Amino acid sequence: MADQMVNQQIEESIADGSYLLTNGYYAVVRSDLPKEHSTRSVINWLKGDDGKAIIKELGLIPKG
């Protein structure tokens, strides 16, 4: 039980950016791409609940 609580605290601190040993991954979108461009759809999906669930399945921790 204590291990689970510690793991949750670590996950939360990684997600909020306060954990000292993190490595960020970035997705960059050109500002001149139309709002309906498929790239923007992928970014929005990654930031949504479904994308975050897949990120967690991969053993990573999504930010915020």
MODELLER restraints for C-alpha pairs under 7 A, 6 or more apart:
rsr = mdl.restraints
at = mdl.atoms
rsr.add(forms.Gaussian(group=physical.xy_distance, feature=features.Distance(at['CA:11:A'], at['CA:61:A']), mean=6.78, stdev=0.5))
rsr.add(forms.Gaussian(group=physical.xy_distance, feature=features.Distance(at['CA:13:A'], at['CA:19:A']), mean=4.96, stdev=0.5))
rsr.add(forms.Gaussian(group=physical.xy_distance, feature=features.Distance(at['CA:14:A'], at['CA:22:A']), mean=6.69, stdev=0.5))
rsr.add(forms.Gaussian(group=physical.xy_distance, feature=features.Distance(at['CA:15:A'], at['CA:61:A']), mean=6.37, stdev=0.5))
rsr.add(forms.Gaussian(group=physical.xy_distance, feature=features.Distance(at['CA:15:A'], at['CA:62:A']), mean=5.99, stdev=0.5))
rsr.add(forms.Gaussian(group=physical.xy_distance, feature=features.Distance(at['CA:15:A'], at['CA:63:A']), mean=4.14, stdev=0.5))
rsr.add(forms.Gaussian(group=physical.xy_distance, feature=features.Distance(at['CA:15:A'], at['CA:64:A']), mean=5.09, stdev=0.5))
rsr.add(forms.Gaussian(group=physical.xy_distance, feature=features.Distance(at['CA:16:A'], at['CA:63:A']), mean=6.23, stdev=0.5))
rsr.add(forms.Gaussian(group=physical.xy_distance, feature=features.Distance(at['CA:16:A'], at['CA:64:A']), mean=5.61, stdev=0.5))
rsr.add(forms.Gaussian(group=physical.xy_distance, feature=features.Distance(at['CA:45:A'], at['CA:51:A']), mean=5.38, stdev=0.5))
rsr.add(forms.Gaussian(group=physical.xy_distance, feature=features.Distance(at['CA:46:A'], at['CA:52:A']), mean=6.11, stdev=0.5))
rsr.add(forms.Gaussian(group=physical.xy_distance, feature=features.Distance(at['CA:52:A'], at['CA:62:A']), mean=5.85, stdev=0.5))
rsr.add(forms.Gaussian(group=physical.xy_distance, feature=features.Distance(at['CA:55:A'], at['CA:61:A']), mean=6.62, stdev=0.5))
rsr.add(forms.Gaussian(group=physical.xy_distance, feature=features.Distance(at['CA:55:A'], at['CA:62:A']), mean=6.36, stdev=0.5))
rsr.add(forms.Gaussian(group=physical.xy_distance, feature=features.Distance(at['CA:56:A'], at['CA:62:A']), mean=6.90, stdev=0.5))
